[in-house]
Protein backbone atom coordinates (compact mmCIF):
# COMPACT_ATOMS: atom_id res chain seq x y z
CA UNK A 1 0.00 0.00 0.00
CA UNK A 2 1.26 3.50 -0.79
CA UNK A 3 2.63 5.27 2.28
CA UNK A 4 0.79 8.48 1.32
CA UNK A 5 -2.65 6.89 1.42
CA UNK A 6 -4.25 5.72 4.63
CA UNK A 7 -6.37 2.59 4.67
CA UNK A 8 -9.40 4.67 5.66
CA UNK A 9 -9.18 6.97 2.65
CA UNK A 10 -8.89 4.04 0.24
CA UNK A 11 -11.92 2.28 1.68
CA UNK A 12 -14.10 5.40 1.86
CA UNK A 13 -13.15 6.25 -1.71
CA UNK A 14 -14.05 2.76 -2.91
CA UNK A 15 -17.35 2.67 -0.99
CA UNK A 16 -18.20 6.19 -2.14
CA UNK A 17 -17.52 5.38 -5.77
CA UNK A 18 -19.49 2.14 -5.56
CA UNK A 19 -22.45 3.94 -3.99
CA UNK A 20 -22.34 6.72 -6.57
CA UNK A 21 -21.82 4.26 -9.44
CA UNK A 22 -24.71 1.98 -8.50
CA UNK A 23 -27.01 4.96 -7.91
CA UNK A 24 -26.12 6.52 -11.27
CA UNK A 25 -26.51 3.23 -13.11
CA UNK A 26 -29.98 2.64 -11.62
CA UNK A 27 -31.06 6.26 -12.14
CA UNK A 28 -29.64 6.41 -15.67
CA UNK A 29 -31.05 3.09 -16.82
CA UNK A 30 -34.43 4.01 -15.36
CA UNK A 31 -34.31 7.35 -17.16
CA UNK A 32 -33.47 5.82 -20.54
CA UNK A 33 -36.41 3.41 -20.42
CA UNK A 34 -34.21 0.75 -22.03
CA UNK A 35 -35.42 -1.95 -19.62
CA UNK A 36 -39.10 -2.70 -20.06
CA UNK A 37 -41.09 -1.77 -16.98
CA UNK A 38 -38.21 0.08 -15.26
CA UNK A 39 -38.58 3.85 -14.90
CA UNK A 40 -36.72 6.62 -13.11
CA UNK A 41 -39.16 6.35 -10.21
CA UNK A 42 -37.92 2.79 -9.62
CA UNK A 43 -34.50 4.22 -8.67
CA UNK A 44 -35.95 6.34 -5.84
CA UNK A 45 -35.42 3.82 -3.05
CA UNK A 46 -31.87 3.07 -4.16
CA UNK A 47 -31.13 6.79 -4.55
CA UNK A 48 -32.55 7.42 -1.08
CA UNK A 49 -30.53 4.82 0.81
CA UNK A 50 -27.43 4.14 -1.30
CA UNK A 51 -27.03 7.46 -3.11
CA UNK A 52 -28.29 9.55 -0.21
CA UNK A 53 -27.71 8.01 3.19
CA UNK A 54 -24.70 5.76 2.43
CA UNK A 55 -22.92 8.37 0.30
CA UNK A 56 -23.52 11.04 2.95
CA UNK A 57 -22.14 8.80 5.72
CA UNK A 58 -19.11 7.86 3.60
CA UNK A 59 -18.58 11.56 3.00
CA UNK A 60 -18.63 12.28 6.73
CA UNK A 61 -15.98 9.59 7.27
CA UNK A 62 -13.90 10.94 4.39
CA UNK A 63 -14.10 14.62 5.41
CA UNK A 64 -10.80 14.35 7.23
CA UNK A 65 -9.20 13.48 3.87
CA UNK A 66 -10.40 16.66 2.15
CA UNK A 67 -12.18 17.17 -1.14
CA UNK A 68 -13.44 13.59 -1.56
CA UNK A 69 -15.41 13.88 1.67
CA UNK A 70 -16.94 17.18 0.59
CA UNK A 71 -18.00 15.67 -2.72
CA UNK A 72 -19.57 12.60 -1.16
CA UNK A 73 -21.44 14.66 1.47
CA UNK A 74 -22.75 17.09 -1.17
CA UNK A 75 -23.79 14.35 -3.60
CA UNK A 76 -25.33 12.28 -0.79
CA UNK A 77 -27.40 15.26 0.32
CA UNK A 78 -28.54 15.89 -3.26
CA UNK A 79 -29.49 12.24 -3.90
CA UNK A 80 -31.34 12.11 -0.60
CA UNK A 81 -33.23 15.31 -1.44
CA UNK A 82 -34.08 14.05 -4.93
CA UNK A 83 -35.38 10.77 -3.49
CA UNK A 84 -37.63 12.32 -0.83
CA UNK A 85 -38.84 15.33 -2.81
CA UNK A 86 -42.28 15.23 -4.35
CA UNK A 87 -40.88 16.03 -7.80
CA UNK A 88 -43.37 18.91 -8.14
CA UNK A 89 -43.55 20.73 -11.43
CA UNK A 90 -41.29 20.07 -14.39
CA UNK A 91 -39.71 23.49 -13.88
CA UNK A 92 -38.95 22.71 -10.22
CA UNK A 93 -37.35 19.42 -11.30
CA UNK A 94 -35.37 21.24 -13.99
CA UNK A 95 -34.11 23.79 -11.48
CA UNK A 96 -33.08 21.04 -9.04
CA UNK A 97 -31.21 19.18 -11.79
CA UNK A 98 -29.40 22.35 -12.88
CA UNK A 99 -28.36 23.02 -9.27
CA UNK A 100 -27.20 19.40 -9.04
CA UNK A 101 -25.18 20.06 -12.24
CA UNK A 102 -23.49 23.06 -10.62
CA UNK A 103 -22.32 20.91 -7.70
CA UNK A 104 -20.98 18.31 -10.15
CA UNK A 105 -19.20 21.06 -12.11
CA UNK A 106 -17.58 22.32 -8.90
CA UNK A 107 -16.39 18.78 -8.10
CA UNK A 108 -15.04 18.41 -11.65
CA UNK A 109 -13.10 21.66 -11.45
CA UNK A 110 -11.81 20.84 -7.96
CA UNK A 111 -9.44 18.31 -9.48
CA UNK A 112 -8.57 14.92 -8.14
CA UNK A 113 -7.70 11.81 -10.06
CA UNK A 114 -8.60 11.34 -13.71
CA UNK A 115 -11.40 8.83 -13.10
CA UNK A 116 -12.97 11.02 -10.40
CA UNK A 117 -12.93 14.01 -12.72
CA UNK A 118 -14.48 11.88 -15.48
CA UNK A 119 -17.26 10.72 -13.14
CA UNK A 120 -18.04 14.27 -12.01
CA UNK A 121 -17.71 15.70 -15.52
CA UNK A 122 -20.16 13.14 -16.91
CA UNK A 123 -22.46 13.71 -13.93
CA UNK A 124 -22.39 17.45 -14.68
CA UNK A 125 -23.26 16.82 -18.32
CA UNK A 126 -26.03 14.35 -17.41
CA UNK A 127 -27.67 16.72 -14.93
CA UNK A 128 -27.35 19.66 -17.32
CA UNK A 129 -29.01 17.72 -20.15
CA UNK A 130 -31.69 16.35 -17.81
CA UNK A 131 -32.37 19.84 -16.43
CA UNK A 132 -32.78 21.28 -19.92
CA UNK A 133 -34.95 18.27 -20.84
CA UNK A 134 -37.23 18.97 -17.86
CA UNK A 135 -37.66 22.62 -18.86
CA UNK A 136 -38.20 21.70 -22.53
CA UNK A 137 -40.39 18.64 -21.76
CA UNK A 138 -38.20 16.64 -24.16
CA UNK A 139 -38.25 12.86 -23.83
CA UNK A 140 -35.39 12.57 -26.34
CA UNK A 141 -33.13 14.81 -24.23
CA UNK A 142 -34.19 12.90 -21.13
CA UNK A 143 -32.99 9.65 -22.69
CA UNK A 144 -29.69 11.26 -23.71
CA UNK A 145 -29.21 12.54 -20.16
CA UNK A 146 -30.01 9.07 -18.83
CA UNK A 147 -27.33 7.49 -21.03
CA UNK A 148 -24.79 10.06 -19.86
CA UNK A 149 -25.71 9.20 -16.25
CA UNK A 150 -25.18 5.51 -17.11
CA UNK A 151 -21.72 6.35 -18.49
CA UNK A 152 -20.89 8.29 -15.33
CA UNK A 153 -22.06 5.39 -13.17
CA UNK A 154 -20.01 2.93 -15.20
CA UNK A 155 -16.86 5.03 -14.75
CA UNK A 156 -17.52 5.32 -10.99
CA UNK A 157 -18.07 1.57 -10.75
CA UNK A 158 -14.86 0.92 -12.74
CA UNK A 159 -12.87 3.29 -10.51
CA UNK A 160 -14.02 1.46 -7.38
CA UNK A 161 -13.45 -1.98 -8.87
CA UNK A 162 -10.05 -0.96 -10.25
CA UNK A 163 -8.93 0.19 -6.80
CA UNK A 164 -9.94 -3.15 -5.28
CA UNK A 165 -8.70 -5.37 -8.12
CA UNK A 166 -5.52 -3.35 -8.79
CA UNK A 167 -6.57 -2.64 -12.36
CA UNK A 168 -5.14 0.33 -14.27
CA UNK A 169 -6.65 3.68 -13.37
CA UNK A 170 -4.65 5.85 -15.78
CA UNK A 171 -3.92 5.66 -19.46
CA UNK A 172 -0.30 4.83 -20.24
CA UNK A 173 1.83 7.86 -21.05
CA UNK A 174 2.88 8.63 -24.59
CA UNK A 175 6.34 7.46 -25.54
CA UNK A 176 8.95 10.22 -25.61
CA UNK A 177 9.88 11.52 -29.02
CA UNK A 178 13.31 11.25 -30.62
CA UNK A 179 16.02 12.91 -28.61
CA UNK A 180 13.88 13.21 -25.49
CA UNK A 181 15.02 11.38 -22.41
CA UNK A 182 13.31 10.79 -19.12
CA UNK A 183 15.03 11.93 -15.99
CA UNK A 184 14.64 10.64 -12.49
C-alpha positions in Angstrom: 0.0 0.0 0.0 1.3 3.5 -0.8 2.6 5.3 2.3 0.8 8.5 1.3 -2.7 6.9 1.4 -4.2 5.7 4.6 -6.4 2.6 4.7 -9.4 4.7 5.7 -9.2 7.0 2.7 -8.9 4.0 0.2 -11.9 2.3 1.7 -14.1 5.4 1.9 -13.1 6.3 -1.7 -14.1 2.8 -2.9 -17.3 2.7 -1.0 -18.2 6.2 -2.1 -17.5 5.4 -5.8 -19.5 2.1 -5.6 -22.5 3.9 -4.0 -22.3 6.7 -6.6 -21.8 4.3 -9.4 -24.7 2.0 -8.5 -27.0 5.0 -7.9 -26.1 6.5 -11.3 -26.5 3.2 -13.1 -30.0 2.6 -11.6 -31.1 6.3 -12.1 -29.6 6.4 -15.7 -31.1 3.1 -16.8 -34.4 4.0 -15.4 -34.3 7.4 -17.2 -33.5 5.8 -20.5 -36.4 3.4 -20.4 -34.2 0.8 -22.0 -35.4 -2.0 -19.6 -39.1 -2.7 -20.1 -41.1 -1.8 -17.0 -38.2 0.1 -15.3 -38.6 3.9 -14.9 -36.7 6.6 -13.1 -39.2 6.3 -10.2 -37.9 2.8 -9.6 -34.5 4.2 -8.7 -36.0 6.3 -5.8 -35.4 3.8 -3.0 -31.9 3.1 -4.2 -31.1 6.8 -4.5 -32.6 7.4 -1.1 -30.5 4.8 0.8 -27.4 4.1 -1.3 -27.0 7.5 -3.1 -28.3 9.5 -0.2 -27.7 8.0 3.2 -24.7 5.8 2.4 -22.9 8.4 0.3 -23.5 11.0 2.9 -22.1 8.8 5.7 -19.1 7.9 3.6 -18.6 11.6 3.0 -18.6 12.3 6.7 -16.0 9.6 7.3 -13.9 10.9 4.4 -14.1 14.6 5.4 -10.8 14.4 7.2 -9.2 13.5 3.9 -10.4 16.7 2.2 -12.2 17.2 -1.1 -13.4 13.6 -1.6 -15.4 13.9 1.7 -16.9 17.2 0.6 -18.0 15.7 -2.7 -19.6 12.6 -1.2 -21.4 14.7 1.5 -22.8 17.1 -1.2 -23.8 14.3 -3.6 -25.3 12.3 -0.8 -27.4 15.3 0.3 -28.5 15.9 -3.3 -29.5 12.2 -3.9 -31.3 12.1 -0.6 -33.2 15.3 -1.4 -34.1 14.0 -4.9 -35.4 10.8 -3.5 -37.6 12.3 -0.8 -38.8 15.3 -2.8 -42.3 15.2 -4.4 -40.9 16.0 -7.8 -43.4 18.9 -8.1 -43.6 20.7 -11.4 -41.3 20.1 -14.4 -39.7 23.5 -13.9 -38.9 22.7 -10.2 -37.4 19.4 -11.3 -35.4 21.2 -14.0 -34.1 23.8 -11.5 -33.1 21.0 -9.0 -31.2 19.2 -11.8 -29.4 22.4 -12.9 -28.4 23.0 -9.3 -27.2 19.4 -9.0 -25.2 20.1 -12.2 -23.5 23.1 -10.6 -22.3 20.9 -7.7 -21.0 18.3 -10.1 -19.2 21.1 -12.1 -17.6 22.3 -8.9 -16.4 18.8 -8.1 -15.0 18.4 -11.6 -13.1 21.7 -11.5 -11.8 20.8 -8.0 -9.4 18.3 -9.5 -8.6 14.9 -8.1 -7.7 11.8 -10.1 -8.6 11.3 -13.7 -11.4 8.8 -13.1 -13.0 11.0 -10.4 -12.9 14.0 -12.7 -14.5 11.9 -15.5 -17.3 10.7 -13.1 -18.0 14.3 -12.0 -17.7 15.7 -15.5 -20.2 13.1 -16.9 -22.5 13.7 -13.9 -22.4 17.4 -14.7 -23.3 16.8 -18.3 -26.0 14.3 -17.4 -27.7 16.7 -14.9 -27.3 19.7 -17.3 -29.0 17.7 -20.1 -31.7 16.3 -17.8 -32.4 19.8 -16.4 -32.8 21.3 -19.9 -35.0 18.3 -20.8 -37.2 19.0 -17.9 -37.7 22.6 -18.9 -38.2 21.7 -22.5 -40.4 18.6 -21.8 -38.2 16.6 -24.2 -38.3 12.9 -23.8 -35.4 12.6 -26.3 -33.1 14.8 -24.2 -34.2 12.9 -21.1 -33.0 9.6 -22.7 -29.7 11.3 -23.7 -29.2 12.5 -20.2 -30.0 9.1 -18.8 -27.3 7.5 -21.0 -24.8 10.1 -19.9 -25.7 9.2 -16.3 -25.2 5.5 -17.1 -21.7 6.4 -18.5 -20.9 8.3 -15.3 -22.1 5.4 -13.2 -20.0 2.9 -15.2 -16.9 5.0 -14.8 -17.5 5.3 -11.0 -18.1 1.6 -10.8 -14.9 0.9 -12.7 -12.9 3.3 -10.5 -14.0 1.5 -7.4 -13.4 -2.0 -8.9 -10.0 -1.0 -10.3 -8.9 0.2 -6.8 -9.9 -3.1 -5.3 -8.7 -5.4 -8.1 -5.5 -3.3 -8.8 -6.6 -2.6 -12.4 -5.1 0.3 -14.3 -6.6 3.7 -13.4 -4.7 5.9 -15.8 -3.9 5.7 -19.5 -0.3 4.8 -20.2 1.8 7.9 -21.0 2.9 8.6 -24.6 6.3 7.5 -25.5 8.9 10.2 -25.6 9.9 11.5 -29.0 13.3 11.3 -30.6 16.0 12.9 -28.6 13.9 13.2 -25.5 15.0 11.4 -22.4 13.3 10.8 -19.1 15.0 11.9 -16.0 14.6 10.6 -12.5 
